[in-house]
């Protein structure tokens, strides 16, 4: 199937605007600084060629093999909501967004910068992925990925943008590989600009006296980016922010596995309970990816900047 191109991109933008859908791209702090130097959200190829630092992904080699190394990726939903706001599930638990604590939210008009847009029903990092063959060919087919295919049947404004669960997608598209839709854009210069940036949502970490939220706000002002910076809101009455910070503090010292978190009685009951539910729900794979990326791309980066501040103070 061909990717979405030319006038059909305008139809896609109209569909997303009508549903209140945004284009989401999450990243680590290290990568965000590189994006600012490059002047937009780049492909992995552009980051590699720039010589600037970025967070290695488990899927990098697969992306090369699947011929998507030069694409700019995003999603149609916020993967951080489940951890921050979702109702507690005693059987399993989500992780925060594995791609990073900085969520860049763009207006759909950003797709006008693309030569072609592929919305596929699974990640490009999957086995034997073929972007051209797996891309949904037109706006009509893309409309079917939403929970309420008929937008008028959505019970409220927010639910218009809800993406259907994997089981529903497999049934609708007769595709047993369908999981979570992913967007990849072919762009002439392999980067999407910040011109349509709507908002930046930041998970509030503090490492070595360095506040991630404050850092992002400062960089946003320094580079004159569009959009406001919001700290992510968390479900009230639970200690999810504290638990997340506790885990980041541990990751600064070493990468810990889920069994290690569970077995260490020095950890809080909240953190150990979350780890037990991660293990119970077979979500360890997602935790491992989340933990490694966060440690390398954000925790170490904030810590290094804290060390540099100490050195500066000593030299004054």
For each residue, the residues with C-beta under 8 A, 3 or more apart:
1: 132 133 134 135 136 137
2: 5 132 135 137
3: 116 117 118 131 132 135 137 186
4: 8 9 12 116 117 118 119 135 136 137 138 139 142
5: 2 8 9 115 116 117
6: 9
7: 10 11
8: 4 5 11 12 138 139
9: 4 5 6 12 13 111 112 114 117
10: 7 13 14 112
11: 7 8 14 15 138 139
12: 4 8 9 15 16 108 111 117 139 142
13: 9 10 16 17 108 109 111 112
14: 10 11 17 18 139
15: 11 12 18 19 21 139 142 143
16: 12 13 19 20 21 22 23 76 108
17: 13 14 20 21 108
18: 14 15 151 160
19: 15 16 146 151 160 161
20: 16 17 157 158 160 161
21: 15 16 17 76 108 161
22: 16 76 105 106 107 108 161 198
23: 16 74 75 76 105 106 107 108 110 111 183
24: 74 75 76 77 78 79 103 104 105 106
25: 41 73 74 75 99 103 104 106
26: 75 79 80 97 99 100 101 102 103 104
27: 31 32 35 41 55 99 100 102 104 297
28: 31 32 55 99 100 101 102 293 294 296 297 298 301
29: 32 33 100 101 102 212 215 216 297 298 301 302
30: 33 34 53 54 55 296 297 298 301
31: 27 28 34 35 47 54 55 100 297
32: 27 28 29 35 36 100 102 216 219
33: 29 30 36 37 53 219 301
34: 30 31 37 38 42 47 50 52 53 54
35: 27 31 32 38 39 40 41 42
36: 32 33 39 219 223
37: 33 34 50 52
38: 34 35 42 46 47 50 52 191
39: 35 36 191 193 194
40: 35 191 192 193 194
41: 25 27 35 72 74 104 191 192 194
42: 34 35 38 45 46 47 50 72 190 191
43: 46 47 69 70 71 72 187 190 191
44: 47 48 54 57 60 63 69 70
45: 42 48 49 69 70 190
46: 38 42 43 49 50 70 189 190 191
47: 31 34 38 42 43 44 50 52 54
48: 44 45 54
49: 45 46
50: 34 37 38 42 46 47
51:
52: 34 37 38 47
53: 30 33 34
54: 30 31 34 44 47 48 297
55: 27 28 30 31 100 293 296 297
56: 60 296
57: 44 60 63 293
58: 125 289 292
59: 62 63 123 124 125
60: 44 56 57 63 64 69
61: 64 65
62: 59 65 66 124 125 129
63: 44 57 59 60 66 68 69 124 125
64: 60 61 67 69
65: 61 62
66: 62 63 124 125 129 130 131
67: 64 131
68: 63 71 73 124 129 131 184
69: 43 44 45 60 63 64
70: 43 44 45 46 186 190
71: 43 68 118 124 131 184 185 186 190
72: 41 42 43 114 184 185 187 190 191 192
73: 25 68 124 182 183 184 185
74: 23 24 25 41 106 182 183 185
75: 23 24 25 26 79 180 181 182 183
76: 16 21 22 23 24 119 145 161 163 181 183
77: 24 81 161 162 163 180
78: 24 81 97 103 105 201
79: 24 26 75 82 97 98 99
80: 26 83 84 96 97 101 103 201 203 232
81: 77 78 84 85 86
82: 79 85 86 94
83: 80 86 93 94 95 96 97 240 244
84: 80 81 96 203 232 233 234 235 240
85: 81 82 233 234 235
86: 81 82 83 89 94 235
87:
88: 238
89: 86 92 93 277 281
90: 277
91: 277 280 281
92: 89 277 278 280 281 282 283
93: 83 89 274 277 278 281 283
94: 82 83 86 283 286
95: 83 98 278 283 286 287 290
96: 80 83 84 101 203 244 290 294
97: 26 78 79 80 83 100 101 103 203 290
98: 79 95 286 289 290 293
99: 25 26 27 28 79 293
100: 26 27 28 29 31 32 55 97 103 293 294 297 298
101: 26 28 29 80 96 97 202 203 205 212 294 298
102: 26 27 28 29 32 200 201 202 203 212 216
103: 24 25 26 78 80 97 100 200 201 202 232
104: 24 25 26 27 41 197 200
105: 22 23 24 78 197 198 199 200 201 227
106: 22 23 24 25 74 110 192 196 197 198
107: 22 23 110 196 198
108: 12 13 16 17 21 22 23 111 196
109: 13 112 196
110: 23 106 107 113 192 193 195 196
111: 9 12 13 23 108 114 117 185
112: 9 10 13 109
113: 110 185 187 192 193
114: 9 72 111 117 185 186 187 192
115: 5 186 187 188
116: 3 4 5 185 186
117: 3 4 5 9 12 111 114 183 184 185 186
118: 3 4 71 131 132 134 135 136 183 184 185 186
119: 4 76 135 136 142 145 181 182 183
120: 123 124 129 131 134 135 136 181 182 184
121: 134 136 145 169 173 175 177 178 179 181
122: 126 129 134 177 178 179 180 182
123: 59 120 126 129 179 180 182
124: 59 62 63 66 68 71 73 120 129 131 182 184
125: 58 59 62 63 66 129
126: 122 123 129 177 179
127:
128:
129: 62 66 68 120 122 123 124 125 126 134
130: 66 133 134
131: 3 66 67 68 71 118 120 124 134 135 184
132: 1 2 3 118 135
133: 1 130
134: 1 118 120 121 122 129 130 131
135: 1 2 3 4 118 119 120 131 132
136: 1 4 118 119 120 121 141 142 145
137: 1 2 3 4 141
138: 4 8 11 141 142
139: 4 8 11 12 14 15 142 143
140: 143 144
141: 136 137 138 144
142: 4 12 15 119 136 138 139 145
143: 15 139 140 146 149
144: 140 141 149 172 173
145: 76 119 121 136 142 163 164 169 181
146: 19 143 149 151 160 161 162 163 164
147: 154 159 162 163 164 165 168
148: 151 153 154 159 160 162
149: 143 144 146 153
150: 153
151: 18 19 146 148 154 160
152:
153: 148 149 150
154: 147 148 151 157 159 160 162
155: 159
156: 159 160
157: 20 154 160
158: 20 161 162
159: 147 148 154 155 156 162
160: 18 19 20 146 148 151 154 156 157
161: 19 20 21 22 76 77 146 158
162: 77 146 147 148 154 158 159
163: 76 77 145 146 147 180 181
164: 145 146 147 168 169 172
165: 147 168 169
166: 169 170 178 179 180
167: 170 171
168: 147 164 165 171 172
169: 121 145 164 165 166 172 173 175 178 179 181
170: 166 167 173 174 175 176 177 178
171: 167 168 174
172: 144 164 168 169
173: 121 144 169 170 178
174: 170 171
175: 121 169 170 178
176: 170
177: 121 122 126 170
178: 121 122 166 169 170 173 175
179: 121 122 123 126 166 169
180: 75 77 122 123 163 166
181: 75 76 119 120 121 145 163 169
182: 73 74 75 119 120 122 123 124
183: 23 73 74 75 76 117 118 119
184: 68 71 72 73 117 118 120 124 131
185: 71 72 73 74 111 113 114 116 117 118 192
186: 3 70 71 114 115 116 117 118
187: 43 72 113 114 115 190 191 192
188: 115
189: 46
190: 42 43 45 46 70 71 72 187
191: 38 39 40 41 42 43 46 72 187
192: 40 41 72 106 110 113 114 185 187
193: 39 40 110 113 196
194: 39 40 41 197 223 225 226
195: 110 226
196: 106 107 108 109 110 193 226
197: 104 105 106 194 200 225 226 227
198: 22 105 106 107 226 227
199: 105 227 228 229 230
200: 102 103 104 105 197 216 220 225 227 228 229 230
201: 78 80 102 103 105 229 230 231 232
202: 101 102 103 212 213 216 229 230 231 232
203: 80 84 96 97 101 102 212 231 232 244
204: 211 212 213 231 232 241 245
205: 101 211 212 244 245 248 298 299 302
206: 209 210 211 212 245 302
207: 210 212 248 249 252 298 299 302 303 306
208: 252 302 303 305 306 307
209: 206 306 309
210: 206 207 214 215 302 303 305 306 309
211: 204 205 206 214 215
212: 29 101 102 202 203 204 205 206 207 215 216 298 302
213: 202 204 216 217 229 231
214: 210 211 217 218
215: 29 210 211 212 218 219 302 305
216: 29 32 102 200 202 212 213 219 220 229
217: 213 214 220 221 229
218: 214 215 221 222
219: 32 33 36 215 216 222 223 225
220: 200 216 217 223 225 227 229
221: 217 218 224
222: 218 219
223: 36 194 219 220
224: 221
225: 194 197 200 219 220
226: 194 195 196 197 198
227: 105 197 198 199 200 220
228: 199 200
229: 199 200 201 202 213 216 217 220
230: 199 200 201 202 233
231: 201 202 203 204 213
232: 80 84 103 201 202 203 204
233: 84 85 230
234: 84 85 238 240 241
235: 84 85 86 238 240
236:
237:
238: 88 234 235 270
239: 242 243 268 270
240: 83 84 234 235 243 244
241: 204 234 244 245
242: 239 245 246 268 270
243: 239 240 246 247 268 270 271 274
244: 83 96 203 205 240 241 247 248
245: 204 205 206 241 242 248 249
246: 242 243 249 250 267 268 270 271
247: 243 244 250 251 261 271 291
248: 205 207 244 245 251 252 294 299
249: 207 245 246 252 253
250: 246 247 253 254 256 261 267
251: 247 248 254 255 256 291 294 295 299
252: 207 208 248 249 295 299 300 303
253: 249 250
254: 250 251
255: 251 291 292 295
256: 250 251 260 261 264 291
257: 260 261 284 288
258: 261 262 275 278 279 284 287
259: 262 263 279
260: 256 257 263 264
261: 247 250 256 257 258 264 267 271 272 275
262: 258 259 272 275 276 279
263: 259 260
264: 256 260 261 267 272
265:
266:
267: 246 250 261 264 271 272 275
268: 239 242 243 246 271 272
269: 272 273
270: 238 239 242 243 246 273 274
271: 243 246 247 261 267 268 274 275
272: 261 262 264 267 268 269 275 276
273: 269 270 276 277
274: 93 243 270 271 277 278
275: 258 261 262 267 271 272 278 279 287
276: 262 272 273 279 280
277: 89 90 91 92 93 273 274 280 281 283
278: 92 93 95 258 274 275 281 283 284 286 287
279: 258 259 262 275 276 282 283 284
280: 91 92 276 277
281: 89 91 92 93 277 278
282: 92 279 285
283: 92 93 94 95 277 278 279 286 287
284: 257 258 278 279 287 288
285: 282 288 289
286: 94 95 98 278 283 289 290
287: 95 258 275 278 283 284 290 291
288: 257 284 285 291 292
289: 58 98 285 286 292 293
290: 95 96 97 98 286 287 293 294
291: 247 251 255 256 287 288 294 295
292: 58 255 288 289 295 296
293: 28 55 57 98 99 100 289 290 296 297
294: 28 96 100 101 248 251 290 291 297 298 299
295: 251 252 255 291 292 298 299 300
296: 28 30 55 56 292 293 299 300
297: 27 28 29 30 31 54 55 100 293 294 300 301
298: 28 29 30 100 101 205 207 212 294 295 301 302
299: 205 207 248 251 252 294 295 296 302 303
300: 252 295 296 297 303 304
301: 28 29 30 33 297 298 304 305
302: 29 205 206 207 208 210 212 215 298 299 305 306
303: 207 208 210 252 299 300 306 307
304: 300 301 307 308
305: 208 210 215 301 302 308 309
306: 207 208 209 210 302 303 309 310
307: 208 303 304 310 311
308: 304 305 311 312
309: 209 210 305 306 312 313
310: 306 307 313 314
311: 307 308 314 315
312: 308 309 315 316
313: 309 310 316
314: 310 311
315: 311 312
316: 312 313
